[in-house]
Amino acid sequence: MQVFLGMILGAVLLVAGVYISDSQSTSTVANGENAATNRTLVNWDVVSADWHVVKTRAHEDWIRLSSR
């Protein structure tokens, strides 16, 4: 039980640290001419969109596998 709690706490601390670091620094990619199309994954709207794609693909695969 302590191992799982440690893993969850570690993941939360990692995301919080990345978010804090990200919010205090500016991205060189976000300032360029192609800022809207070529953004790194540390932009939280890009992470949200990528997470939505992962969830949608997993849901579609689950439906496909469970229908057999």
PDB file with one MODEL, atoms N, CA, C and O in Angstrom:
MODEL        1
ATOM      1  N   MET A   1       0.824  -1.190   0.000  1.00  0.00           N
ATOM      2  CA  MET A   1       0.000   0.000   0.000  1.00  0.00           C
ATOM      3  C   MET A   1       0.871   1.257   0.000  1.00  0.00           C
ATOM      4  O   MET A   1       0.548   2.246  -0.659  1.00  0.00           O
ATOM      5  N   GLN A   2       1.968   1.208   0.739  1.00  0.00           N
ATOM      6  CA  GLN A   2       2.852   2.361   0.796  1.00  0.00           C
ATOM      7  C   GLN A   2       3.525   2.616  -0.547  1.00  0.00           C
ATOM      8  O   GLN A   2       3.815   3.763  -0.888  1.00  0.00           O
ATOM      9  N   VAL A   3       3.776   1.555  -1.312  1.00  0.00           N
ATOM     10  CA  VAL A   3       4.406   1.707  -2.622  1.00  0.00           C
ATOM     11  C   VAL A   3       3.470   2.463  -3.560  1.00  0.00           C
ATOM     12  O   VAL A   3       3.898   3.384  -4.256  1.00  0.00           O
ATOM     13  N   PHE A   4       2.206   2.083  -3.579  1.00  0.00           N
ATOM     14  CA  PHE A   4       1.243   2.754  -4.449  1.00  0.00           C
ATOM     15  C   PHE A   4       1.038   4.203  -4.033  1.00  0.00           C
ATOM     16  O   PHE A   4       0.938   5.085  -4.886  1.00  0.00           O
ATOM     17  N   LEU A   5       0.977   4.455  -2.747  1.00  0.00           N
ATOM     18  CA  LEU A   5       0.852   5.823  -2.256  1.00  0.00           C
ATOM     19  C   LEU A   5       2.072   6.649  -2.666  1.00  0.00           C
ATOM     20  O   LEU A   5       1.944   7.810  -3.053  1.00  0.00           O
ATOM     21  N   GLY A   6       3.248   6.041  -2.579  1.00  0.00           N
ATOM     22  CA  GLY A   6       4.476   6.727  -2.990  1.00  0.00           C
ATOM     23  C   GLY A   6       4.493   7.033  -4.478  1.00  0.00           C
ATOM     24  O   GLY A   6       4.945   8.103  -4.888  1.00  0.00           O
ATOM     25  N   MET A   7       4.001   6.097  -5.292  1.00  0.00           N
ATOM     26  CA  MET A   7       3.961   6.334  -6.738  1.00  0.00           C
ATOM     27  C   MET A   7       2.974   7.440  -7.084  1.00  0.00           C
ATOM     28  O   MET A   7       3.255   8.280  -7.939  1.00  0.00           O
ATOM     29  N   ILE A   8       1.826   7.444  -6.429  1.00  0.00           N
ATOM     30  CA  ILE A   8       0.833   8.492  -6.684  1.00  0.00           C
ATOM     31  C   ILE A   8       1.369   9.844  -6.240  1.00  0.00           C
ATOM     32  O   ILE A   8       1.233  10.836  -6.956  1.00  0.00           O
ATOM     33  N   LEU A   9       1.977   9.885  -5.061  1.00  0.00           N
ATOM     34  CA  LEU A   9       2.549  11.133  -4.560  1.00  0.00           C
ATOM     35  C   LEU A   9       3.669  11.620  -5.481  1.00  0.00           C
ATOM     36  O   LEU A   9       3.776  12.818  -5.744  1.00  0.00           O
ATOM     37  N   GLY A  10       4.494  10.709  -5.965  1.00  0.00           N
ATOM     38  CA  GLY A  10       5.568  11.077  -6.883  1.00  0.00           C
ATOM     39  C   GLY A  10       5.036  11.648  -8.188  1.00  0.00           C
ATOM     40  O   GLY A  10       5.581  12.622  -8.707  1.00  0.00           O
ATOM     41  N   ALA A  11       3.977  11.049  -8.722  1.00  0.00           N
ATOM     42  CA  ALA A  11       3.385  11.555  -9.961  1.00  0.00           C
ATOM     43  C   ALA A  11       2.791  12.945  -9.749  1.00  0.00           C
ATOM     44  O   ALA A  11       2.936  13.819 -10.603  1.00  0.00           O
ATOM     45  N   VAL A  12       2.129  13.149  -8.624  1.00  0.00           N
ATOM     46  CA  VAL A  12       1.535  14.457  -8.327  1.00  0.00           C
ATOM     47  C   VAL A  12       2.632  15.512  -8.167  1.00  0.00           C
ATOM     48  O   VAL A  12       2.502  16.627  -8.674  1.00  0.00           O
ATOM     49  N   LEU A  13       3.693  15.166  -7.473  1.00  0.00           N
ATOM     50  CA  LEU A  13       4.802  16.112  -7.302  1.00  0.00           C
ATOM     51  C   LEU A  13       5.483  16.422  -8.630  1.00  0.00           C
ATOM     52  O   LEU A  13       5.882  17.562  -8.869  1.00  0.00           O
ATOM     53  N   LEU A  14       5.619  15.425  -9.493  1.00  0.00           N
ATOM     54  CA  LEU A  14       6.227  15.639 -10.801  1.00  0.00           C
ATOM     55  C   LEU A  14       5.394  16.602 -11.632  1.00  0.00           C
ATOM     56  O   LEU A  14       5.933  17.551 -12.201  1.00  0.00           O
ATOM     57  N   VAL A  15       4.095  16.374 -11.710  1.00  0.00           N
ATOM     58  CA  VAL A  15       3.221  17.250 -12.494  1.00  0.00           C
ATOM     59  C   VAL A  15       3.196  18.649 -11.896  1.00  0.00           C
ATOM     60  O   VAL A  15       3.228  19.635 -12.632  1.00  0.00           O
ATOM     61  N   ALA A  16       3.140  18.748 -10.580  1.00  0.00           N
ATOM     62  CA  ALA A  16       3.145  20.069  -9.935  1.00  0.00           C
ATOM     63  C   ALA A  16       4.457  20.804 -10.200  1.00  0.00           C
ATOM     64  O   ALA A  16       4.452  22.007 -10.460  1.00  0.00           O
ATOM     65  N   GLY A  17       5.565  20.096 -10.138  1.00  0.00           N
ATOM     66  CA  GLY A  17       6.862  20.721 -10.406  1.00  0.00           C
ATOM     67  C   GLY A  17       6.983  21.198 -11.839  1.00  0.00           C
ATOM     68  O   GLY A  17       7.494  22.290 -12.089  1.00  0.00           O
ATOM     69  N   VAL A  18       6.517  20.390 -12.785  1.00  0.00           N
ATOM     70  CA  VAL A  18       6.559  20.793 -14.189  1.00  0.00           C
ATOM     71  C   VAL A  18       5.651  21.991 -14.420  1.00  0.00           C
ATOM     72  O   VAL A  18       6.017  22.918 -15.142  1.00  0.00           O
ATOM     73  N   TYR A  19       4.472  21.978 -13.812  1.00  0.00           N
ATOM     74  CA  TYR A  19       3.548  23.096 -13.981  1.00  0.00           C
ATOM     75  C   TYR A  19       4.132  24.385 -13.414  1.00  0.00           C
ATOM     76  O   TYR A  19       4.045  25.436 -14.049  1.00  0.00           O
ATOM     77  N   ILE A  20       4.719  24.314 -12.236  1.00  0.00           N
ATOM     78  CA  ILE A  20       5.317  25.507 -11.620  1.00  0.00           C
ATOM     79  C   ILE A  20       6.486  26.011 -12.453  1.00  0.00           C
ATOM     80  O   ILE A  20       6.606  27.211 -12.701  1.00  0.00           O
ATOM     81  N   SER A  21       7.346  25.098 -12.884  1.00  0.00           N
ATOM     82  CA  SER A  21       8.477  25.483 -13.719  1.00  0.00           C
ATOM     83  C   SER A  21       8.013  26.072 -15.036  1.00  0.00           C
ATOM     84  O   SER A  21       8.585  27.045 -15.527  1.00  0.00           O
ATOM     85  N   ASP A  22       6.978  25.482 -15.604  1.00  0.00           N
ATOM     86  CA  ASP A  22       6.442  25.935 -16.878  1.00  0.00           C
ATOM     87  C   ASP A  22       5.797  27.311 -16.769  1.00  0.00           C
ATOM     88  O   ASP A  22       5.927  28.134 -17.675  1.00  0.00           O
ATOM     89  N   SER A  23       5.113  27.558 -15.679  1.00  0.00           N
ATOM     90  CA  SER A  23       4.417  28.830 -15.536  1.00  0.00           C
ATOM     91  C   SER A  23       5.365  29.989 -15.237  1.00  0.00           C
ATOM     92  O   SER A  23       4.997  31.151 -15.411  1.00  0.00           O
ATOM     93  N   GLN A  24       6.576  29.682 -14.791  1.00  0.00           N
ATOM     94  CA  GLN A  24       7.516  30.741 -14.466  1.00  0.00           C
ATOM     95  C   GLN A  24       8.502  31.043 -15.584  1.00  0.00           C
ATOM     96  O   GLN A  24       9.280  31.991 -15.475  1.00  0.00           O
ATOM     97  N   SER A  25       8.487  30.269 -16.641  1.00  0.00           N
ATOM     98  CA  SER A  25       9.411  30.516 -17.744  1.00  0.00           C
ATOM     99  C   SER A  25       8.633  30.669 -19.036  1.00  0.00           C
ATOM    100  O   SER A  25       7.537  30.127 -19.179  1.00  0.00           O
ATOM    101  N   THR A  26       9.198  31.403 -19.969  1.00  0.00           N
ATOM    102  CA  THR A  26       8.560  31.569 -21.262  1.00  0.00           C
ATOM    103  C   THR A  26       9.187  30.617 -22.253  1.00  0.00           C
ATOM    104  O   THR A  26      10.371  30.296 -22.151  1.00  0.00           O
ATOM    105  N   SER A  27       8.419  30.177 -23.185  1.00  0.00           N
ATOM    106  CA  SER A  27       8.885  29.239 -24.190  1.00  0.00           C
ATOM    107  C   SER A  27       9.425  29.988 -25.391  1.00  0.00           C
ATOM    108  O   SER A  27       8.825  30.969 -25.830  1.00  0.00           O
ATOM    109  N   THR A  28      10.558  29.537 -25.932  1.00  0.00           N
ATOM    110  CA  THR A  28      11.087  30.149 -27.140  1.00  0.00           C
ATOM    111  C   THR A  28      10.243  29.764 -28.342  1.00  0.00           C
ATOM    112  O   THR A  28      10.210  30.486 -29.338  1.00  0.00           O
ATOM    113  N   VAL A  29       9.562  28.633 -28.254  1.00  0.00           N
ATOM    114  CA  VAL A  29       8.707  28.191 -29.361  1.00  0.00           C
ATOM    115  C   VAL A  29       7.470  29.065 -29.455  1.00  0.00           C
ATOM    116  O   VAL A  29       7.000  29.353 -30.556  1.00  0.00           O
ATOM    117  N   ALA A  30       6.935  29.492 -28.321  1.00  0.00           N
ATOM    118  CA  ALA A  30       5.693  30.268 -28.307  1.00  0.00           C
ATOM    119  C   ALA A  30       5.882  31.676 -28.840  1.00  0.00           C
ATOM    120  O   ALA A  30       4.897  32.367 -29.101  1.00  0.00           O
ATOM    121  N   ASN A  31       7.121  32.122 -29.009  1.00  0.00           N
ATOM    122  CA  ASN A  31       7.363  33.475 -29.482  1.00  0.00           C
ATOM    123  C   ASN A  31       7.615  33.551 -30.979  1.00  0.00           C
ATOM    124  O   ASN A  31       7.662  34.646 -31.540  1.00  0.00           O
ATOM    125  N   GLY A  32       7.777  32.417 -31.632  1.00  0.00           N
ATOM    126  CA  GLY A  32       8.146  32.409 -33.038  1.00  0.00           C
ATOM    127  C   GLY A  32       6.991  32.625 -33.980  1.00  0.00           C
ATOM    128  O   GLY A  32       5.849  32.839 -33.572  1.00  0.00           O
ATOM    129  N   GLU A  33       7.327  32.561 -35.273  1.00  0.00           N
ATOM    130  CA  GLU A  33       6.349  32.772 -36.318  1.00  0.00           C
ATOM    131  C   GLU A  33       5.333  31.634 -36.371  1.00  0.00           C
ATOM    132  O   GLU A  33       4.157  31.870 -36.645  1.00  0.00           O
ATOM    133  N   ASN A  34       5.772  30.407 -36.115  1.00  0.00           N
ATOM    134  CA  ASN A  34       4.907  29.231 -36.170  1.00  0.00           C
ATOM    135  C   ASN A  34       4.482  28.787 -34.781  1.00  0.00           C
ATOM    136  O   ASN A  34       4.393  27.588 -34.516  1.00  0.00           O
ATOM    137  N   ALA A  35       4.223  29.714 -33.910  1.00  0.00           N
ATOM    138  CA  ALA A  35       3.920  29.384 -32.524  1.00  0.00           C
ATOM    139  C   ALA A  35       2.637  28.587 -32.389  1.00  0.00           C
ATOM    140  O   ALA A  35       2.535  27.756 -31.487  1.00  0.00           O
ATOM    141  N   ALA A  36       1.668  28.803 -33.238  1.00  0.00           N
ATOM    142  CA  ALA A  36       0.389  28.108 -33.111  1.00  0.00           C
ATOM    143  C   ALA A  36       0.479  26.656 -33.568  1.00  0.00           C
ATOM    144  O   ALA A  36      -0.290  25.821 -33.091  1.00  0.00           O
ATOM    145  N   THR A  37       1.392  26.333 -34.474  1.00  0.00           N
ATOM    146  CA  THR A  37       1.441  24.977 -35.016  1.00  0.00           C
ATOM    147  C   THR A  37       2.551  24.130 -34.430  1.00  0.00           C
ATOM    148  O   THR A  37       2.386  22.915 -34.320  1.00  0.00           O
ATOM    149  N   ASN A  38       3.658  24.709 -34.053  1.00  0.00           N
ATOM    150  CA  ASN A  38       4.805  23.943 -33.569  1.00  0.00           C
ATOM    151  C   ASN A  38       5.083  24.218 -32.098  1.00  0.00           C
ATOM    152  O   ASN A  38       6.082  24.851 -31.756  1.00  0.00           O
ATOM    153  N   ARG A  39       4.203  23.745 -31.236  1.00  0.00           N
ATOM    154  CA  ARG A  39       4.389  23.959 -29.807  1.00  0.00           C
ATOM    155  C   ARG A  39       4.896  22.683 -29.163  1.00  0.00           C
ATOM    156  O   ARG A  39       4.601  21.581 -29.626  1.00  0.00           O
ATOM    157  N   THR A  40       5.651  22.837 -28.106  1.00  0.00           N
ATOM    158  CA  THR A  40       6.144  21.669 -27.385  1.00  0.00           C
ATOM    159  C   THR A  40       5.062  21.145 -26.459  1.00  0.00           C
ATOM    160  O   THR A  40       4.042  21.802 -26.251  1.00  0.00           O
ATOM    161  N   LEU A  41       5.286  19.958 -25.903  1.00  0.00           N
ATOM    162  CA  LEU A  41       4.274  19.299 -25.089  1.00  0.00           C
ATOM    163  C   LEU A  41       4.122  19.932 -23.712  1.00  0.00           C
ATOM    164  O   LEU A  41       3.201  19.566 -22.983  1.00  0.00           O
ATOM    165  N   VAL A  42       4.973  20.852 -23.331  1.00  0.00           N
ATOM    166  CA  VAL A  42       4.845  21.481 -22.025  1.00  0.00           C
ATOM    167  C   VAL A  42       3.756  22.535 -21.995  1.00  0.00           C
ATOM    168  O   VAL A  42       3.467  23.079 -20.929  1.00  0.00           O
ATOM    169  N   ASN A  43       3.143  22.841 -23.125  1.00  0.00           N
ATOM    170  CA  ASN A  43       1.978  23.728 -23.136  1.00  0.00           C
ATOM    171  C   ASN A  43       0.768  22.912 -22.723  1.00  0.00           C
ATOM    172  O   ASN A  43       0.496  21.865 -23.311  1.00  0.00           O
ATOM    173  N   TRP A  44       0.047  23.371 -21.730  1.00  0.00           N
ATOM    174  CA  TRP A  44      -0.981  22.555 -21.111  1.00  0.00           C
ATOM    175  C   TRP A  44      -2.179  22.325 -22.015  1.00  0.00           C
ATOM    176  O   TRP A  44      -2.857  21.308 -21.871  1.00  0.00           O
ATOM    177  N   ASP A  45      -2.468  23.234 -22.945  1.00  0.00           N
ATOM    178  CA  ASP A  45      -3.560  22.980 -23.882  1.00  0.00           C
ATOM    179  C   ASP A  45      -3.191  21.875 -24.867  1.00  0.00           C
ATOM    180  O   ASP A  45      -4.061  21.121 -25.304  1.00  0.00           O
ATOM    181  N   VAL A  46      -1.914  21.770 -25.221  1.00  0.00           N
ATOM    182  CA  VAL A  46      -1.449  20.689 -26.093  1.00  0.00           C
ATOM    183  C   VAL A  46      -1.530  19.361 -25.346  1.00  0.00           C
ATOM    184  O   VAL A  46      -1.943  18.353 -25.920  1.00  0.00           O
ATOM    185  N   VAL A  47      -1.144  19.350 -24.082  1.00  0.00           N
ATOM    186  CA  VAL A  47      -1.231  18.136 -23.276  1.00  0.00           C
ATOM    187  C   VAL A  47      -2.681  17.696 -23.146  1.00  0.00           C
ATOM    188  O   VAL A  47      -2.978  16.504 -23.235  1.00  0.00           O
ATOM    189  N   SER A  48      -3.581  18.644 -22.936  1.00  0.00           N
ATOM    190  CA  SER A  48      -5.004  18.324 -22.825  1.00  0.00           C
ATOM    191  C   SER A  48      -5.535  17.721 -24.116  1.00  0.00           C
ATOM    192  O   SER A  48      -6.280  16.742 -24.081  1.00  0.00           O
ATOM    193  N   ALA A  49      -5.161  18.290 -25.248  1.00  0.00           N
ATOM    194  CA  ALA A  49      -5.620  17.758 -26.531  1.00  0.00           C
ATOM    195  C   ALA A  49      -5.051  16.361 -26.778  1.00  0.00           C
ATOM    196  O   ALA A  49      -5.761  15.474 -27.251  1.00  0.00           O
ATOM    197  N   ASP A  50      -3.760  16.164 -26.456  1.00  0.00           N
ATOM    198  CA  ASP A  50      -3.145  14.848 -26.636  1.00  0.00           C
ATOM    199  C   ASP A  50      -3.775  13.819 -25.698  1.00  0.00           C
ATOM    200  O   ASP A  50      -3.968  12.668 -26.091  1.00  0.00           O
ATOM    201  N   TRP A  51      -4.092  14.208 -24.487  1.00  0.00           N
ATOM    202  CA  TRP A  51      -4.729  13.295 -23.538  1.00  0.00           C
ATOM    203  C   TRP A  51      -6.115  12.902 -24.030  1.00  0.00           C
ATOM    204  O   TRP A  51      -6.534  11.755 -23.874  1.00  0.00           O
ATOM    205  N   HIS A  52      -6.829  13.864 -24.629  1.00  0.00           N
ATOM    206  CA  HIS A  52      -8.149  13.567 -25.180  1.00  0.00           C
ATOM    207  C   HIS A  52      -8.036  12.547 -26.322  1.00  0.00           C
ATOM    208  O   HIS A  52      -8.873  11.652 -26.436  1.00  0.00           O
ATOM    209  N   VAL A  53      -7.025  12.677 -27.151  1.00  0.00           N
ATOM    210  CA  VAL A  53      -6.810  11.728 -28.247  1.00  0.00           C
ATOM    211  C   VAL A  53      -6.521  10.335 -27.692  1.00  0.00           C
ATOM    212  O   VAL A  53      -7.039   9.344 -28.205  1.00  0.00           O
ATOM    213  N   VAL A  54      -5.703  10.256 -26.654  1.00  0.00           N
ATOM    214  CA  VAL A  54      -5.370   8.960 -26.045  1.00  0.00           C
ATOM    215  C   VAL A  54      -6.626   8.318 -25.459  1.00  0.00           C
ATOM    216  O   VAL A  54      -6.861   7.126 -25.658  1.00  0.00           O
ATOM    217  N   LYS A  55      -7.433   9.095 -24.739  1.00  0.00           N
ATOM    218  CA  LYS A  55      -8.658   8.556 -24.148  1.00  0.00           C
ATOM    219  C   LYS A  55      -9.635   8.090 -25.218  1.00  0.00           C
ATOM    220  O   LYS A  55     -10.257   7.037 -25.076  1.00  0.00           O
ATOM    221  N   THR A  56      -9.775   8.868 -26.288  1.00  0.00           N
ATOM    222  CA  THR A  56     -10.693   8.497 -27.365  1.00  0.00           C
ATOM    223  C   THR A  56     -10.236   7.214 -28.050  1.00  0.00           C
ATOM    224  O   THR A  56     -11.049   6.330 -28.322  1.00  0.00           O
ATOM    225  N   ARG A  57      -8.939   7.109 -28.329  1.00  0.00           N
ATOM    226  CA  ARG A  57      -8.412   5.910 -28.986  1.00  0.00           C
ATOM    227  C   ARG A  57      -8.560   4.686 -28.083  1.00  0.00           C
ATOM    228  O   ARG A  57      -8.903   3.606 -28.564  1.00  0.00           O
ATOM    229  N   ALA A  58      -8.312   4.838 -26.802  1.00  0.00           N
ATOM    230  CA  ALA A  58      -8.465   3.710 -25.878  1.00  0.00           C
ATOM    231  C   ALA A  58      -9.924   3.279 -25.793  1.00  0.00           C
ATOM    232  O   ALA A  58     -10.221   2.085 -25.742  1.00  0.00           O
ATOM    233  N   HIS A  59     -10.831   4.246 -25.776  1.00  0.00           N
ATOM    234  CA  HIS A  59     -12.260   3.921 -25.723  1.00  0.00           C
ATOM    235  C   HIS A  59     -12.706   3.190 -26.986  1.00  0.00           C
ATOM    236  O   HIS A  59     -13.439   2.203 -26.911  1.00  0.00           O
ATOM    237  N   GLU A  60     -12.264   3.674 -28.143  1.00  0.00           N
ATOM    238  CA  GLU A  60     -12.621   3.022 -29.401  1.00  0.00           C
ATOM    239  C   GLU A  60     -12.039   1.610 -29.480  1.00  0.00           C
ATOM    240  O   GLU A  60     -12.705   0.693 -29.960  1.00  0.00           O
ATOM    241  N   ASP A  61     -10.801   1.429 -29.012  1.00  0.00           N
ATOM    242  CA  ASP A  61     -10.198   0.090 -29.008  1.00  0.00           C
ATOM    243  C   ASP A  61     -10.924  -0.828 -28.045  1.00  0.00           C
ATOM    244  O   ASP A  61     -11.100  -2.011 -28.334  1.00  0.00           O
ATOM    245  N   TRP A  62     -11.346  -0.306 -26.910  1.00  0.00           N
ATOM    246  CA  TRP A  62     -12.089  -1.121 -25.944  1.00  0.00           C
ATOM    247  C   TRP A  62     -13.420  -1.596 -26.534  1.00  0.00           C
ATOM    248  O   TRP A  62     -13.810  -2.752 -26.370  1.00  0.00           O
ATOM    249  N   ILE A  63     -14.102  -0.687 -27.218  1.00  0.00           N
ATOM    250  CA  ILE A  63     -15.371  -1.062 -27.851  1.00  0.00           C
ATOM    251  C   ILE A  63     -15.129  -2.127 -28.919  1.00  0.00           C
ATOM    252  O   ILE A  63     -15.883  -3.095 -29.020  1.00  0.00           O
ATOM    253  N   ARG A  64     -14.076  -1.945 -29.712  1.00  0.00           N
ATOM    254  CA  ARG A  64     -13.772  -2.912 -30.762  1.00  0.00           C
ATOM    255  C   ARG A  64     -13.431  -4.276 -30.167  1.00  0.00           C
ATOM    256  O   ARG A  64     -13.887  -5.298 -30.680  1.00  0.00           O
ATOM    257  N   LEU A  65     -12.645  -4.312 -29.104  1.00  0.00           N
ATOM    258  CA  LEU A  65     -12.253  -5.577 -28.491  1.00  0.00           C
ATOM    259  C   LEU A  65     -13.404  -6.226 -27.750  1.00  0.00           C
ATOM    260  O   LEU A  65     -13.531  -7.450 -27.765  1.00  0.00           O
ATOM    261  N   SER A  66     -14.236  -5.444 -27.108  1.00  0.00           N
ATOM    262  CA  SER A  66     -15.331  -6.050 -26.333  1.00  0.00           C
ATOM    263  C   SER A  66     -16.497  -6.502 -27.209  1.00  0.00           C
ATOM    264  O   SER A  66     -17.352  -7.262 -26.754  1.00  0.00           O
ATOM    265  N   SER A  67     -16.538  -6.043 -28.457  1.00  0.00           N
ATOM    266  CA  SER A  67     -17.633  -6.469 -29.342  1.00  0.00           C
ATOM    267  C   SER A  67     -17.378  -7.830 -29.981  1.00  0.00           C
ATOM    268  O   SER A  67     -18.268  -8.379 -30.630  1.00  0.00           O
ATOM    269  N   ARG A  68     -16.187  -8.380 -29.811  1.00  0.00           N
ATOM    270  CA  ARG A  68     -15.866  -9.693 -30.398  1.00  0.00           C
ATOM    271  C   ARG A  68     -16.403 -10.826 -29.596  1.00  0.00           C
ATOM    272  O   ARG A  68     -16.214 -11.986 -29.962  1.00  0.00           O
TER     273      ARG A  68
ENDMDL
END
